[in-house]
């Protein structure tokens, strides 16, 4: 079992189901992304650089695209969510839409690839 899976094993439902959904969105959008731990949280890496991480907190879940610019680029798609520098907060009752996650991933991937 990977550290990524070990983390998910500690997360209760319905938060775990939401993180698994995000995992599937990332796998579809960036098939060559690797699961890893980064900055102490489960994360995906691409070309050995952090792509997207996530974490469960007491009152919300967070995704971290490791880029304030990625959050700014997807701001319109993330209307109604709590945003801060490089972080999007949400709940299982109000999940981040797949399209908004894909926008975060596309922007971050362009940064990683230097485009």
C-alpha positions in Angstrom: 0.0 0.0 0.0 1.3 3.4 -0.9 1.5 6.4 1.4 -1.2 7.9 -0.8 -3.5 4.9 -0.1 -2.5 4.9 3.5 -3.7 8.5 3.8 -7.0 7.7 2.1 -7.6 4.8 4.4 -7.7 7.2 7.3 -10.3 9.5 5.8 -14.0 8.8 6.7 -16.8 8.8 4.2 -18.1 11.0 2.5 -14.8 12.8 2.3 -13.0 9.7 1.1 -15.4 9.3 -1.8 -14.8 12.9 -2.8 -11.0 12.5 -2.7 -11.3 9.3 -4.8 -13.4 11.2 -7.3 -10.6 13.8 -7.6 -8.1 11.1 -8.0 -10.0 9.7 -11.0 -10.3 13.2 -12.5 -6.6 13.6 -12.3 -5.9 10.2 -13.7 -8.1 10.9 -16.7 -6.7 14.4 -17.3 -3.1 13.7 -16.7 -2.6 9.9 -17.2 1.2 10.1 -16.6 0.9 11.8 -13.2 2.4 9.9 -10.4 0.9 9.5 -7.0 3.2 10.7 -4.2 3.4 12.7 -1.0 4.4 16.3 -1.3 4.5 18.9 1.5 3.1 16.2 3.9 0.0 15.5 1.8 -1.1 13.1 -0.9 -0.3 14.7 -4.2 0.2 14.0 -7.9 3.5 14.9 -9.5 4.3 15.3 -13.1 7.9 15.4 -14.3 8.9 15.2 -10.6 7.1 18.5 -9.8 4.0 18.8 -7.7 0.8 19.0 -9.8 -2.1 18.8 -7.3 -2.4 17.9 -3.7 -5.3 17.5 -1.3 -6.0 17.3 2.4 -8.9 16.8 4.7 -9.6 19.3 7.5 -12.2 19.3 10.2 -14.7 21.4 8.3 -13.7 21.1 4.7 -11.5 19.5 2.1 -8.8 21.4 0.2 -7.0 21.0 -3.1 -3.7 22.6 -3.7 -2.5 23.1 -7.3 0.8 24.4 -5.9 0.3 27.6 -7.9 -1.7 30.8 -7.0 -1.8 31.5 -10.8 -3.7 28.2 -11.4 -6.3 29.2 -8.9 -6.6 32.7 -10.5 -6.9 31.1 -14.0 -9.8 28.9 -12.8 -11.4 31.6 -10.6 -14.6 31.9 -12.7 -15.2 28.1 -12.6 -14.6 28.2 -8.9 -17.2 30.9 -8.1 -18.9 30.1 -4.8 -15.9 28.2 -3.3 -13.5 29.5 -0.7 -10.3 30.4 -2.4 -7.0 31.6 -1.0 -3.5 31.8 -2.4 -3.0 28.4 -4.0 -5.9 26.7 -2.3 -9.5 25.8 -3.0 -11.7 24.7 -0.1 -14.9 22.7 -0.5 -17.1 20.0 1.0 -18.5 16.7 -0.2 -21.9 18.4 -0.3 -20.5 21.1 -2.6 -17.7 19.4 -4.6 -15.5 21.1 -7.1 -16.8 20.4 -10.6 -14.7 18.2 -12.8 -14.4 21.0 -15.3 -12.9 23.4 -12.6 -10.4 20.7 -11.5 -9.5 20.1 -15.2 -8.8 23.9 -15.6 -6.6 23.8 -12.5 -4.7 20.8 -13.9 -4.3 22.3 -17.4 -2.9 25.5 -16.0 -0.5 23.8 -13.6 0.6 21.4 -16.3 1.5 24.3 -18.6 3.5 25.8 -15.8 5.4 22.5 -15.3 6.1 22.1 -19.0 7.2 25.7 -19.3 4.5 26.7 -21.8 
